[in-house]
Amino acid sequence: MNKDRFHSKTMAKTYDKMCNLLVPGYDFMQDTLINILKFENMAKIVLLDLGAGSGILIEKVLKEFPDSVCYYLDFSDDFISVAEEKLEKYENRVIFIKSDFCSNWESKIKEKPNVITSMSAIHHLSNMNKKQLYSNCYNILKEDGWFFNIDEMKTIHRDAYEKSLYYWIYHVENQKNLISNDEMDFYFKWMDQYENWKTRNVDNIHLPKKEGDDLHESFLLQLNWLKEIGFKETDVFSKHFLWCLIGGKKPATTSNNTI
């Protein structure tokens, strides 16, 4: 996996601001996930966030659920440094783990989570590794626990998928008007990365991709994987062009004893 483009101090320090501006529906998707957790009315949330980045989603969970404890998992030293500073006030409610998705990260989890989340990370894995990660999440998740993935995904028809890519280009170009002069340098540095994304996914859409690229897969196929693994109540809980929030619940085992 080519991880170099994710190790950037500029990206890490400006991640929250730039993502909210440049990623369509970014804040909305996270808030939808939070609302689902509120609806589930869990007694105590133990959350694992995969590819936790700047810690923005974890911070929302910690604020919204005062008794929650969160595992932060990421491989980028720059993002870990930013997240440690941001989440320092929550002290022992956050456990930091440095790992990628294909290493034995499960061995570092001391308390089984009842919520596992990920945002804008899993789509860099091959289909085989996506499925393996989903299976690993199922195995480590507590019974009645939830798994959620907010990510870039293909939609039902190819023409709609391609249009969602062009919509992101349109969105980014229009958001420039909302950038202050003080933030313009950050914007252009992000645009360097975005131009690479555009080249890979739009200009070269028909070229083969490798592990670490944006390996978009259908949300329907990924829901089928979750169901095959054993998740129940699988659904696409929200969708905004390229971005989908999918997930499922690990059912409680039932006793086979008869009276």
Rosetta blueprint (number, residue, H / E / L):
1 M L
2 N L
3 K L
4 D H
5 R H
6 F H
7 H L
8 S L
9 K H
10 T H
11 M H
12 A H
13 K H
14 T H
15 Y H
16 D H
17 K H
18 M H
19 C H
20 N H
21 L H
22 L H
23 V L
24 P L
25 G L
26 Y H
27 D H
28 F H
29 M H
30 Q H
31 D H
32 T H
33 L H
34 I H
35 N H
36 I H
37 L H
38 K H
39 F H
40 E H
41 N L
42 M L
43 A L
44 K L
45 I L
46 V E
47 L E
48 L E
49 D E
50 L E
51 G L
52 A L
53 G L
54 S L
55 G L
56 I H
57 L H
58 I H
59 E H
60 K H
61 V H
62 L H
63 K H
64 E H
65 F L
66 P L
67 D L
68 S L
69 V E
70 C E
71 Y E
72 Y E
73 L E
74 D E
75 F L
76 S L
77 D H
78 D H
79 F H
80 I H
81 S H
82 V H
83 A H
84 E H
85 E H
86 K H
87 L H
88 E H
89 K H
90 Y H
91 E H
92 N H
93 R H
94 V E
95 I E
96 F E
97 I E
98 K E
99 S L
100 D L
101 F L
102 C L
103 S L
104 N L
105 W H
106 E H
107 S H
108 K H
109 I L
110 K L
111 E L
112 K L
113 P L
114 N L
115 V E
116 I E
117 T E
118 S E
119 M E
120 S L
121 A L
122 I H
123 H H
124 H H
125 L L
126 S L
127 N H
128 M H
129 N H
130 K H
131 K H
132 Q H
133 L H
134 Y H
135 S H
136 N H
137 C H
138 Y H
139 N H
140 I H
141 L L
142 K L
143 E L
144 D L
145 G L
146 W E
147 F E
148 F E
149 N E
150 I E
151 D E
152 E E
153 M L
154 K E
155 T L
156 I L
157 H L
158 R H
159 D H
160 A H
161 Y H
162 E H
163 K H
164 S H
165 L H
166 Y H
167 Y H
168 W H
169 I H
170 Y H
171 H H
172 V H
173 E H
174 N H
175 Q H
176 K H
177 N H
178 L H
179 I L
180 S L
181 N H
182 D H
183 E H
184 M H
185 D H
186 F H
187 Y H
188 F H
189 K H
190 W H
191 M H
192 D H
193 Q H
194 Y H
195 E H
196 N H
197 W H
198 K H
199 T H
200 R H
201 N H
202 V H
203 D H
204 N L
205 I L
206 H L
207 L L
208 P L
209 K L
210 K L
211 E L
212 G L
213 D L
214 D L
215 L L
216 H L
217 E L
218 S E
219 F H
220 L H
221 L H
222 Q H
223 L H
224 N H
225 W H
226 L H
227 K H
228 E H
229 I H
230 G L
231 F L
232 K E
233 E E
234 T E
235 D E
236 V E
237 F E
238 S E
239 K E
240 H E
241 F L
242 L L
243 W E
244 C E
245 L E
246 I E
247 G E
248 G E
249 K E
250 K L
251 P L
252 A L
253 T L
254 T L
255 S L
256 N L
257 N L
258 T L
259 I L
